Amino acid sequence: MVKEKYPSDTLAIFLAPPSLETLRERLIKRATDSPDVIEERLKRAGYELKFAPQFDYTVVNDDLIICSDTVRSLVRQFLKNREQ
């Protein structure tokens, strides 16, 4: 992981769905993937969620505006701290 090699130069943010069920509903609503592909994506997401503790922050993507504002704020704060 890049974070291990450059700990003070890296900000790791994990974007998480509110729940796997919410993710399922979103994927079905998009109607861009087959049911098999959706199930594969959900399995992968379940696996990937296990790695969230390795990140500096986890931001739950429950509301796109709030999520993007939160990520933007985290990045700005990280960059500000690096300048000091």
C-alpha positions in Angstrom: 0.0 0.0 0.0 1.2 3.5 -0.8 0.4 4.6 2.7 3.0 2.3 4.1 5.7 3.6 1.9 4.8 7.3 2.2 2.8 7.6 5.5 3.0 11.4 5.9 2.5 12.1 2.2 -0.6 10.0 1.7 -4.2 10.5 2.7 -6.3 7.3 2.4 -10.1 7.8 2.3 -12.4 4.8 2.0 -15.8 5.5 0.5 -18.3 3.1 1.9 -22.0 2.5 1.1 -24.4 3.0 3.9 -25.0 -0.8 3.8 -24.7 -3.6 1.3 -28.5 -3.6 1.0 -28.5 0.1 0.0 -25.7 -0.7 -2.5 -27.8 -3.5 -3.9 -30.8 -1.2 -4.3 -28.7 1.5 -6.0 -27.2 -1.0 -8.5 -30.6 -2.5 -9.3 -32.0 1.0 -9.8 -29.2 2.0 -12.2 -30.2 -1.0 -14.4 -26.8 -1.1 -16.0 -25.7 -4.6 -14.8 -27.2 -8.0 -14.9 -28.3 -9.7 -11.6 -25.1 -11.9 -11.7 -22.9 -8.9 -12.1 -24.7 -7.1 -9.2 -24.1 -10.1 -7.0 -20.4 -10.2 -7.9 -20.1 -6.5 -7.1 -21.8 -7.0 -3.8 -19.5 -9.9 -2.9 -16.5 -7.7 -3.8 -17.9 -4.8 -1.8 -18.3 -7.0 1.2 -14.7 -8.1 0.9 -13.4 -4.6 0.4 -15.3 -3.2 3.4 -13.0 -5.4 5.6 -10.1 -3.1 4.6 -11.8 0.2 5.7 -9.9 0.2 9.1 -6.6 0.5 7.2 -7.6 3.9 5.8 -7.2 7.2 7.5 -10.9 8.0 7.1 -14.1 6.2 6.1 -16.7 8.3 4.5 -20.2 6.8 4.1 -21.7 7.7 0.8 -25.3 8.1 2.1 -25.8 11.5 0.5 -23.7 12.5 -2.5 -23.4 16.2 -1.6 -22.5 15.5 2.0 -20.0 12.8 1.0 -18.3 15.0 -1.6 -18.2 17.9 0.9 -16.7 15.7 3.5 -14.0 14.3 1.2 -13.2 17.8 0.0 -12.8 19.0 3.6 -10.6 16.1 4.5 -8.3 16.7 1.5 -8.1 20.4 2.2 -7.2 19.8 5.9 -4.6 17.3 4.9 -3.0 19.7 2.4 -3.1 22.5 5.0 -1.4 20.4 7.6 1.3 19.4 5.1 2.1 23.1 4.4 2.7 23.8 8.0 
